[in-house]
Amino acid sequence: MKILVVGTGFVGLTHAAVCSEFGHLVYAYDIDQTRIAAYQSGDRQRIERYVNEPELADVVTENLNHHLFFVSEVEPILEGTQVIFLCLPTPPLRSGATDLSYYLKAVHQLGELLANRQDQRRVVLVNKSTVPVGTARKLQKVLQEHHVPNFGVASNPEFLPEGNAVERSRKPDRVVVGADTSEDFTMLRHVYPQFVNHVRIRYIETTPETAEAIKYVANTLLLTYVSFWNGVGARLAETFDNIDMAQLKLGVTADERISKWGSYVSNGAGGSCFGKDIQSLTYQLSRRGRSTDLLRAVYQINEYQKSYLVDRAVHEAHFSFNHKTVALLGLAFKKHTNDIRDSSALKVVDGLLALGVKAIRAYDPLATEEAQHHFDPRRNHLFEKISYHSSAHVAMEGSDALFISTDWEEFRGISNDIEHTCRPPYLIIDGRRMISDFAELVARGYTYLAVGSPVLRPNAPASLPEAENEDGDEE
């Protein structure tokens, strides 16, 4: 198949690379010519500057100029193109609605070009990004306005968790295709022949509206699991003595009807999808007069979770952040990515600055450059208090407190660095329950505050629940 992928962010680049790996002839287009040049270079560091995803740069370089081409013009390659995947930004508006301006602009431009192409074979435009229910119909109207001949519009939402996107593209749990005609379903089967009739992978053909809704309901349900355990399980273990968080999870999820996914507790789920999608779904339903109480509660619990550990430190650990130096470990919203969008660390920084910290010494294995761009001192002079360091050990030097915000594996062995670098009295805030030997730290004079645990102080009798060892899989 000759495929055009419009947009080369996380979704577009991953999809283009893996489709080329499957043997299709793939052209990936973006309006950002600097980005296209980086991909064309085949240089791993330049590629990962834009999308840092395990294995992705390798797949790009292995297929570059064989099955995978990056272009800054669309018109020269439209002849013979059979499928066009739209992988464009769908940011939220303040109302919660989805901003479709990128989508509509791109489709208007494609419509003009497709209407004048000489090749009259059928072409299918496919929504790959998450778009509101009914978007496929809007795109159909746009193409009809431009008198595009012999076209179809389909929905094929992505379900890719960052940090594992390449493997999940190669071996998805399901492929969802929403279309109106057998001709369009056949076209998409040619894109995904290895998944049709697969013994393990569910290949689902449905209406465009159902496909659009599947993505929203899936992400909302995943966030509901996370919010339930943070809003109920963690609160119980923080409030009552002798509740062991790990054993609580084990006992509840022993019931096969109850999902084990999402049963970990944390300082909130971030990323580019969960928050945006639940807000969009809330908007779509409320505009049609439907109750959205559950959706609003799930979203609010998750947002509160991102800042409440700072509040607990003040009100339960009686720690004053004023003129203190805090080491912040983790800036990305989850491990194995440089993506800081909607990261819990963003709210942690805002909270600490509001409480008058002297300095924030930050470290993240991948996300430093993105954080420096976000916390630009030219936008807010308080961001001058943030410094970025080469390791967790260096970040903790001279600090009065530690906040672990991201579940990078290297933070699990941080206890030795704490003991050698930071002398008690010292506050440890563990937003991911990464430290397994916290009881030993408490015995040596450190104060330990973790999600799903009461505040543990030196020389104070307390129940010491086991640390969790759970990997989050946020979209």
C-alpha positions as CSV (number, residue, x, y, z in Angstrom):
1,M,0.0,0.0,0.0
2,K,1.1,3.6,-0.6
3,I,0.3,5.4,2.6
4,L,0.5,9.1,3.5
5,V,0.8,10.0,7.2
6,V,-0.1,13.6,8.0
7,G,1.6,14.8,11.2
8,T,4.7,13.3,12.7
9,G,4.4,13.7,16.5
10,F,4.2,10.7,18.8
11,V,1.3,9.0,17.1
12,G,2.2,9.9,13.5
13,L,5.9,9.0,13.7
14,T,5.2,5.7,15.5
15,H,2.5,4.7,13.0
16,A,4.5,5.7,10.0
17,A,7.6,3.8,11.2
18,V,5.8,0.6,12.1
19,C,3.7,0.6,8.9
20,S,6.9,0.9,6.9
21,E,8.3,-2.0,8.9
22,F,5.4,-4.0,7.8
23,G,6.4,-3.4,4.1
24,H,4.1,-0.5,3.1
25,L,5.4,2.4,1.2
26,V,5.0,5.2,3.7
27,Y,5.4,9.0,3.2
28,A,5.2,11.0,6.4
29,Y,4.4,14.7,6.1
30,D,4.7,17.6,8.6
31,I,4.5,21.4,8.2
32,D,7.6,21.7,10.6
33,Q,10.4,21.5,8.1
34,T,13.0,21.4,10.9
35,R,11.4,18.3,12.3
36,I,11.2,16.7,8.9
37,A,14.9,17.4,8.3
38,A,15.8,15.8,11.7
39,Y,13.9,12.6,10.7
40,Q,15.5,12.6,7.2
41,S,18.9,12.8,8.7
42,G,18.6,9.4,10.3
43,D,20.5,10.7,13.3
44,R,19.1,9.1,16.5
45,Q,19.7,12.1,18.7
46,R,18.0,14.5,16.3
47,I,15.0,12.1,16.0
48,E,14.6,11.6,19.7
49,R,14.7,15.3,20.3
50,Y,11.2,15.3,18.9
51,V,9.8,11.9,19.9
52,N,11.8,9.9,22.5
53,E,10.3,6.5,22.4
54,P,12.1,3.1,23.0
55,E,13.1,1.5,19.7
56,L,11.4,4.1,17.5
57,A,14.5,5.8,16.3
58,D,15.9,2.4,15.3
59,V,12.8,1.6,13.3
60,V,13.0,4.9,11.5
61,T,16.6,4.6,10.5
62,E,16.3,1.0,9.4
63,N,13.5,1.8,7.0
64,L,14.5,5.3,6.0
65,N,14.6,5.8,2.2
66,H,13.5,2.2,1.7
67,H,9.9,2.0,2.8
68,L,9.8,5.2,4.8
69,F,10.2,8.8,3.4
70,F,9.7,12.1,5.1
71,V,8.4,15.0,3.0
72,S,7.6,18.6,3.5
73,E,5.2,18.8,0.5
74,V,2.1,16.7,0.0
75,E,1.0,17.3,-3.6
76,P,3.9,15.5,-5.4
77,I,3.1,12.2,-3.7
78,L,-0.7,12.2,-3.8
79,E,-0.9,10.3,-7.1
80,G,-1.3,6.6,-6.3
81,T,-1.8,7.2,-2.5
82,Q,-4.5,4.9,-1.3
83,V,-4.8,5.7,2.4
84,I,-4.1,9.0,4.3
85,F,-3.8,8.8,8.0
86,L,-4.5,12.0,9.9
87,C,-2.3,12.2,13.0
88,L,-2.8,15.8,14.0
89,P,-3.0,17.6,17.3
90,T,-6.4,17.8,19.0
91,P,-5.7,20.0,22.0
92,P,-8.4,20.9,24.5
93,L,-10.1,24.3,24.6
94,R,-10.8,26.0,28.0
95,S,-14.4,24.8,27.7
96,G,-13.2,21.2,27.5
97,A,-14.1,20.9,23.9
98,T,-11.6,19.5,21.4
99,D,-9.9,22.0,19.1
100,L,-10.3,20.6,15.6
101,S,-8.8,23.6,13.8
102,Y,-5.6,21.6,12.8
103,Y,-7.8,18.8,11.5
104,L,-10.1,21.0,9.5
105,K,-7.4,23.1,8.0
106,A,-5.5,20.0,6.9
107,V,-8.6,18.4,5.4
108,H,-9.5,21.6,3.5
109,Q,-6.0,21.7,2.0
110,L,-6.1,18.0,1.2
111,G,-9.5,18.4,-0.4
112,E,-8.2,21.0,-2.8
113,L,-5.4,18.8,-3.9
114,L,-7.4,15.6,-4.1
115,A,-10.1,17.2,-6.2
116,N,-7.5,18.0,-8.9
117,R,-5.5,14.8,-8.9
118,Q,-5.4,12.7,-12.1
119,D,-5.5,9.4,-10.3
120,Q,-9.2,8.6,-9.7
121,R,-8.7,5.5,-7.7
122,R,-10.4,5.5,-4.3
123,V,-8.6,7.2,-1.4
124,V,-9.5,6.8,2.3
125,L,-8.8,9.5,4.8
126,V,-8.4,7.9,8.3
127,N,-8.7,9.6,11.6
128,K,-5.9,8.2,13.8
129,S,-5.9,10.8,16.5
130,T,-8.6,10.9,19.2
131,V,-11.5,13.1,17.8
132,P,-15.0,13.7,19.1
133,V,-17.9,11.5,18.0
134,G,-19.1,12.8,14.6
135,T,-15.8,14.1,13.3
136,A,-15.7,11.6,10.5
137,R,-19.0,13.1,9.2
138,K,-17.5,16.6,9.4
139,L,-14.6,15.5,7.3
140,Q,-16.9,13.9,4.7
141,K,-18.7,17.3,4.3
142,V,-15.4,19.1,3.8
143,L,-14.3,16.7,1.1
144,Q,-17.7,17.0,-0.5
145,E,-17.5,20.8,-0.5
146,H,-14.2,20.4,-2.5
147,H,-15.9,17.9,-4.9
148,V,-13.3,15.2,-4.2
149,P,-14.2,12.1,-6.3
150,N,-14.1,8.5,-5.0
151,F,-13.2,9.0,-1.4
152,G,-14.0,7.4,2.0
153,V,-13.5,8.6,5.6
154,A,-12.8,6.1,8.3
155,S,-11.9,6.1,12.0
156,N,-8.9,4.0,13.3
157,P,-8.1,5.3,16.8
158,E,-4.7,4.6,18.3
159,F,-4.3,2.9,21.7
160,L,-0.5,3.5,22.3
161,P,0.9,3.9,25.8
162,E,4.0,6.1,25.7
163,G,7.1,4.2,26.6
164,N,5.9,1.0,24.9
165,A,4.4,2.4,21.7
166,V,6.5,0.5,19.2
167,E,5.8,-2.9,20.7
168,R,2.1,-2.2,21.1
169,S,2.0,-1.1,17.4
170,R,3.5,-4.4,16.4
171,K,1.3,-6.4,18.7
172,P,-1.8,-4.5,19.6
173,D,-4.5,-5.9,21.8
174,R,-7.1,-4.6,19.3
175,V,-7.4,-2.8,16.0
176,V,-10.6,-0.8,15.6
177,V,-11.8,0.4,12.2
178,G,-14.9,2.4,11.7
179,A,-16.1,2.9,8.1
180,D,-19.3,3.0,6.0
181,T,-18.6,0.8,3.0
182,S,-17.2,-2.6,2.3
183,E,-14.7,-1.0,0.0
184,D,-13.2,1.1,2.8
185,F,-13.1,-1.9,5.2
186,T,-11.2,-3.8,2.5
187,M,-8.7,-1.0,2.0
188,L,-7.9,-1.0,5.8
189,R,-7.6,-4.7,5.8
190,H,-4.9,-4.3,3.3
191,V,-3.1,-1.9,5.7
192,Y,-3.4,-4.4,8.6
193,P,-3.4,-7.9,6.9
194,Q,-1.4,-9.5,9.7
195,F,-4.0,-8.5,12.3
196,V,-7.2,-9.6,10.5
197,N,-8.4,-13.0,11.8
198,H,-5.5,-13.1,14.3
199,V,-6.0,-15.6,17.1
200,R,-5.1,-13.1,19.9
201,I,-5.6,-9.6,18.4
202,R,-9.2,-8.4,18.1
203,Y,-9.8,-6.9,14.7
204,I,-13.1,-4.9,15.1
205,E,-15.0,-3.4,12.2
206,T,-17.8,-1.0,13.2
207,T,-19.3,2.4,12.4
208,P,-17.1,5.6,12.5
209,E,-19.1,6.9,15.5
210,T,-18.6,3.7,17.5
211,A,-14.9,3.7,16.7
212,E,-14.6,7.3,17.9
213,A,-16.5,6.5,21.1
214,I,-14.4,3.4,21.9
215,K,-11.3,5.5,22.3
216,Y,-13.0,7.9,24.7
217,V,-14.7,5.2,26.8
218,A,-11.4,3.2,27.0
219,N,-9.3,6.1,28.2
220,T,-12.0,7.3,30.6
221,L,-12.4,3.9,32.2
222,L,-8.6,3.6,32.6
223,L,-8.5,7.0,34.4
224,T,-11.5,5.9,36.5
225,Y,-9.5,2.9,37.8
226,V,-6.6,5.2,38.7
227,S,-8.8,7.8,40.4
228,F,-10.7,5.1,42.3
229,W,-7.6,3.7,43.9
230,N,-6.1,7.1,44.6
231,G,-9.4,8.5,45.9
232,V,-10.5,5.4,47.9
233,G,-7.8,2.9,48.4
234,A,-5.0,5.4,49.2
235,R,-7.2,7.5,51.4
236,L,-8.2,4.5,53.5
237,A,-4.5,3.6,54.0
238,E,-3.6,7.2,54.8
239,T,-6.4,7.6,57.3
240,F,-6.6,4.4,59.3
241,D,-3.9,2.6,61.2
242,N,-2.6,-0.9,60.2
243,I,-3.9,-0.8,56.6
244,D,-1.3,-2.3,54.3
245,M,-1.7,-0.7,50.9
246,A,0.0,-3.6,49.0
247,Q,-2.1,-6.2,50.8
248,L,-5.3,-4.2,50.3
249,K,-4.6,-4.2,46.5
250,L,-3.8,-7.9,46.6
251,G,-7.0,-8.8,48.4
252,V,-9.3,-6.7,46.3
253,T,-7.8,-7.7,42.9
254,A,-7.9,-11.4,43.7
255,D,-11.4,-11.2,42.4
256,E,-11.0,-11.9,38.7
257,R,-13.9,-9.5,37.9
258,I,-11.8,-6.6,39.2
259,S,-9.0,-5.1,37.0
260,K,-5.5,-5.3,38.3
261,W,-4.5,-2.5,36.0
262,G,-4.8,0.9,37.7
263,S,-4.7,-0.6,41.2
264,Y,-1.4,1.1,42.0
265,V,-1.5,4.4,43.8
266,S,0.5,7.5,42.7
267,N,0.6,11.2,42.6
268,G,-1.8,11.2,39.6
269,A,-1.9,10.1,36.0
270,G,-0.6,12.5,33.4
271,G,0.2,12.4,29.7
272,S,-1.4,13.9,26.6
273,C,-4.6,11.7,26.6
274,F,-6.4,11.0,29.8
275,G,-7.1,14.5,31.0
276,K,-7.9,15.8,27.6
277,D,-10.1,12.9,26.6
278,I,-12.2,12.9,29.7
279,Q,-12.7,16.7,29.4
280,S,-13.8,16.3,25.8
281,L,-16.2,13.5,26.6
282,T,-17.7,15.5,29.5
283,Y,-18.2,18.4,27.1
284,Q,-19.7,16.2,24.4
285,L,-22.3,14.7,26.8
286,S,-23.1,17.9,28.7
287,R,-23.7,19.8,25.4
288,R,-26.5,17.2,24.8
289,G,-28.0,17.5,28.3
290,R,-26.5,14.3,29.8
291,S,-25.3,14.0,33.3
292,T,-21.5,14.0,33.6
293,D,-21.1,13.9,37.4
294,L,-19.0,10.7,37.3
295,L,-16.7,12.0,34.7
296,R,-16.2,15.3,36.5
297,A,-15.4,13.5,39.8
298,V,-12.9,11.2,38.1
299,Y,-11.1,14.1,36.5
300,Q,-11.1,16.2,39.7
301,I,-9.8,13.4,41.8
302,N,-6.9,12.9,39.5
303,E,-6.1,16.6,39.3
304,Y,-6.1,17.0,43.1
305,Q,-3.8,14.0,43.4
306,K,-1.1,15.9,41.6
307,S,-0.8,18.5,44.3
308,Y,-2.1,16.9,47.5
309,L,1.2,15.5,48.7
310,V,2.5,19.0,49.0
311,D,-0.6,19.8,51.0
312,R,0.0,16.7,53.2
313,A,3.6,17.7,53.8
314,V,2.4,21.1,55.1
315,H,-0.6,19.9,57.2
316,E,0.4,16.4,58.3
317,A,4.2,16.5,58.4
318,H,4.1,20.1,59.5
319,F,6.9,21.0,57.1
320,S,7.4,24.6,56.0
321,F,8.7,24.9,52.4
322,N,9.4,28.6,52.8
323,H,13.1,29.3,52.0
324,K,13.7,25.6,51.7
325,T,15.5,23.7,48.9
326,V,13.7,20.8,47.4
327,A,15.1,18.0,45.2
328,L,12.6,17.0,42.5
329,L,13.2,13.6,40.9
330,G,11.2,13.1,37.7
331,L,9.7,15.6,35.3
332,A,8.2,13.3,32.7
333,F,4.6,12.1,33.3
334,K,5.9,8.5,33.3
335,K,9.1,6.6,32.8
336,H,10.6,5.8,29.4
337,T,9.5,9.1,27.8
338,N,10.5,12.7,27.6
339,D,6.9,13.8,27.5
340,I,6.0,16.3,30.3
341,R,2.5,17.0,29.1
342,D,0.1,17.1,32.1
343,S,2.8,15.7,34.2
344,S,2.2,15.7,38.0
345,A,5.6,17.3,38.4
346,L,4.2,20.5,36.8
347,K,1.7,21.0,39.6
348,V,4.4,20.0,42.2
349,V,6.6,22.8,40.9
350,D,3.7,25.3,40.9
351,G,2.8,24.3,44.5
352,L,6.3,24.6,45.8
353,L,6.9,28.0,44.2
354,A,3.6,29.2,45.7
355,L,4.9,28.2,49.1
356,G,8.0,30.2,48.8
357,V,10.8,27.6,48.3
358,K,14.3,28.9,47.9
359,A,15.2,26.5,45.1
360,I,14.1,23.4,43.2
361,R,16.9,21.1,42.1
362,A,15.4,18.9,39.4
363,Y,16.6,15.7,37.6
364,D,15.0,13.5,34.9
365,P,16.9,11.1,32.7
366,L,15.1,12.3,29.5
367,A,12.8,15.3,30.1
368,T,15.1,18.1,31.1
369,E,15.0,19.9,27.8
370,E,11.2,19.8,27.6
371,A,11.0,21.1,31.2
372,Q,13.4,23.9,30.6
373,H,11.2,25.0,27.7
374,H,8.0,24.8,29.8
375,F,9.5,26.6,32.9
376,D,11.0,29.5,30.8
377,P,12.0,32.3,33.2
378,R,11.0,34.8,30.6
379,R,7.4,33.8,31.2
380,N,7.7,33.7,35.0
381,H,10.7,35.0,37.0
382,L,10.0,32.4,39.7
383,F,11.2,29.7,37.3
384,E,14.7,31.1,37.9
385,K,14.6,29.1,41.1
386,I,14.6,25.8,39.2
387,S,18.0,24.3,38.3
388,Y,18.6,21.1,36.3
389,H,21.2,18.4,37.2
390,S,22.9,15.4,35.8
391,S,21.9,12.8,38.4
392,A,19.6,12.2,41.3
393,H,22.6,12.4,43.6
394,V,23.7,15.8,42.4
395,A,20.1,17.1,42.5
396,M,19.8,16.1,46.2
397,E,22.9,18.0,47.3
398,G,22.1,20.8,49.7
399,S,18.4,20.0,49.7
400,D,16.0,20.0,52.7
401,A,13.4,17.7,51.2
402,L,13.0,15.2,48.4
403,F,10.0,14.7,46.1
404,I,9.9,11.6,43.8
405,S,7.3,12.4,41.1
406,T,8.1,9.9,38.2
407,D,8.5,6.1,38.4
408,W,11.9,5.8,36.8
409,E,13.5,2.5,37.9
410,E,16.7,4.2,39.0
411,F,14.8,5.9,41.8
412,R,14.1,2.6,43.5
413,G,17.7,2.4,44.7
414,I,17.8,6.0,45.9
415,S,18.1,5.2,49.7
416,N,21.9,5.1,49.7
417,D,22.2,8.4,47.9
418,I,19.8,9.9,50.5
419,E,21.8,8.7,53.4
420,H,25.1,9.9,52.0
421,T,23.9,13.2,50.7
422,C,21.1,14.4,52.9
423,R,21.3,14.3,56.7
424,P,18.2,14.2,58.9
425,P,16.0,16.0,59.7
426,Y,14.9,15.5,56.2
427,L,11.5,15.0,54.5
428,I,11.1,12.4,51.8
429,I,7.9,12.6,49.7
430,D,7.4,9.5,47.6
431,G,4.7,10.1,45.0
432,R,5.3,6.7,43.4
433,R,6.0,4.5,46.4
434,M,9.5,3.8,44.9
435,I,11.4,3.3,48.1
436,S,11.1,-0.2,49.5
437,D,13.4,0.2,52.5
438,F,11.7,3.4,53.8
439,A,11.4,1.8,57.3
440,E,15.1,1.8,57.6
441,L,15.3,5.5,56.6
442,V,12.7,6.4,59.2
443,A,14.7,4.5,61.8
444,R,17.7,6.6,60.9
445,G,15.9,9.9,61.5
446,Y,14.2,10.7,58.2
447,T,10.5,11.6,57.8
448,Y,8.7,9.6,55.1
449,L,5.5,10.7,53.4
450,A,4.1,8.5,50.6
451,V,0.8,8.2,48.8
452,G,-1.1,5.4,50.4
453,S,0.7,5.7,53.8
454,P,0.4,7.8,56.9
455,V,3.3,10.2,57.7
456,L,6.1,8.1,59.2
457,R,8.3,10.1,61.6
458,P,11.4,9.0,63.5
459,N,10.8,7.4,66.9
460,A,7.1,7.4,66.3
461,P,5.3,4.0,66.5
462,A,3.5,3.4,63.2
463,S,2.3,0.6,60.9
464,L,4.8,0.3,58.1
465,P,3.1,-1.0,55.0
466,E,5.2,-2.6,52.2
467,A,6.2,-0.4,49.3
468,E,4.5,-1.2,46.0
469,N,6.3,-2.4,42.9
470,E,3.8,-1.5,40.2
471,D,4.5,-0.1,36.8
472,G,2.0,2.5,35.6
473,D,0.9,2.2,31.9
474,E,-0.6,5.6,31.3
475,E,-1.6,6.4,27.7
